[in-house]
Amino acid sequence: MIDEFAKAYLHDELRWVRESLLSTLDGLPEYDVRRPLTRTGTNLLGLVKHLALTEARYFGEIFGRPYPDPIPTFDDPGYANHDHMWVREHESRADVIAAYQRACEYADTTIDALPIDAPGFVPWWPRPNVKLLNILVHVVAETNRHTGHADILREQLGAPTGASEVDWEAHRARIESAARAAT
């Protein structure tokens, strides 16, 4: 019984954080969702693209359920993870979001079809023999981490998430004052 509870709980968390990730794109112009906002080029739409690949890979091949669309593998000649964390000019926002939603639907099918202790194999992990539980935890953590990045990127664009009625300028000034007083 605890297995089904844990699976449902983790799956609900994953669904919630997926929605949160997509909401970071709301109301932003095309340039802002694509432009590099860190030294390494991290951008909002690129995070969505990356997580589409994550969902497709971890809930597909890991459980012997190959994803129906071609996805790059770590063994591909010239593969570099950072090449899949940004969006080229010919890729539309709608296409990237649709690809993410398809990957999530595919992942949901895998999660629904398998018991939480279903075996999987992640050849690039130090302990490659896993269970669905391990992959659920991993993908929830990965999606939460990148959604946190997306929240910060959105804030850098001057479009904070959350309660907009807060006087952020005054709040920031209090924090700056405390930081200066502590040194």
C-alpha positions, 0 to 999 in steps of 0.5 A: 500500500505504501508503494502505491501511495509513494508512486502517486505522491511522486507522480503528483509532484512531477505533474505540479512542477511541470506546470510550474516550469511551463508557467515561467514562460507565460507573458514573456516575448519570444526573445526573452524565453530564448536569450542566454541569461547566464554565462553558460547560455541558460535560457527558459525555453532551453530548460523546457527542451532539456527536460523534454529529453529527460522525460523521454529518456528516463521513462523510455529506454531505461524501462525498455520502452523506446520513445517513439520520436528519435532522441539523441543518446550519449553514445551519438558521435559528437553528443554534447548535453549543452547542445540540447539546452537551447532552442535554434531559430527554426524551432518554435516555442509552440513546438518545444512546448508540444514536444515537452508535453508529448514527452510528459504524456509518454512518461505518464504512460510509463509511470501508470503502466509500471509498479514502483519497483519495476526494474530499469537500467541506467548505463551511465549511472554508477549503480545502473540497476534501478527501480521506477522509484529511483527514476521518479525521484531523479526526474522530480528532483531534476525538474524541480532544480531546473524550475528553480533556475527558470524562476530565477531567470524570469526574475532577471527579466524583471518578471518575478513569479509569485506574489506581485503585490510585494514591494520587491524594491523595498524588500531587496533594500532591507536585505542589502542593508542587512548584508552590508551591516553584517560585513 
